[in-house]
Amino acid sequence: MKPAPTYISFLVRMWREKSTEQPERVGDWQGEVEHIQSGRRWKFSNMEALTRFLCNPLSRIGPAEEPKEDQS
């Protein structure tokens, strides 16, 4: 049996959507973080929340790094 990894990996996606009412206006940054080992994902409607998450991600993954329900 392979030993558990001693690291965690995340994929961070960020994007801006255009406003449907004002096509010339670009919206605020949004983001999604995916924990690679479990496939668990978190979505964020602003960069401040995403940054707070990345400062302490282990509290949301748990010791066993098992997939859990998404928290948006």
C-alpha positions in Angstrom: 0.0 0.0 0.0 1.3 3.5 -0.9 1.8 5.9 2.0 -0.4 8.9 2.3 1.0 12.0 0.5 2.8 14.5 2.7 1.6 17.4 0.8 -1.7 18.9 -0.4 -2.4 20.4 -3.8 -5.0 23.0 -4.8 -6.1 24.3 -8.2 -7.2 27.9 -8.0 -9.5 29.3 -10.8 -10.3 33.0 -11.0 -12.5 34.8 -13.5 -14.5 38.0 -14.1 -17.9 38.0 -15.7 -19.4 40.8 -17.7 -22.6 42.5 -16.5 -25.7 41.6 -18.5 -27.2 45.0 -17.8 -24.0 46.9 -18.7 -21.9 44.9 -21.2 -19.0 47.4 -21.0 -18.6 46.8 -17.3 -16.5 43.9 -16.1 -17.7 42.3 -12.9 -15.8 41.5 -9.7 -13.4 38.7 -9.4 -14.8 35.3 -8.5 -13.0 32.1 -7.7 -13.0 28.4 -7.1 -10.5 26.3 -5.2 -10.3 22.6 -5.8 -8.5 20.2 -3.4 -6.7 17.8 -5.8 -6.4 14.8 -3.5 -10.2 14.7 -2.7 -11.8 16.6 -5.5 -13.6 18.8 -3.0 -14.4 22.3 -4.3 -15.2 25.7 -2.7 -16.6 28.6 -4.7 -16.1 32.3 -3.8 -17.9 35.4 -4.9 -15.0 37.7 -4.0 -11.2 37.5 -3.7 -11.2 38.4 0.0 -13.1 35.2 0.9 -10.8 33.1 -1.4 -7.7 34.6 0.2 -9.0 34.0 3.7 -9.6 30.3 2.8 -6.1 29.9 1.4 -4.6 31.2 4.6 -6.0 28.2 6.5 -7.3 25.5 4.2 -6.6 22.5 6.4 -9.4 23.5 8.8 -11.9 22.8 6.0 -10.4 19.6 4.6 -10.0 17.5 7.8 -7.4 15.1 8.8 -8.5 12.2 6.5 -8.8 14.5 3.4 -12.0 12.8 2.6 -14.4 14.4 0.0 -17.2 16.2 1.8 -20.2 18.3 0.8 -19.2 21.5 -1.1 -19.4 24.8 0.9 -20.1 27.8 -1.3 
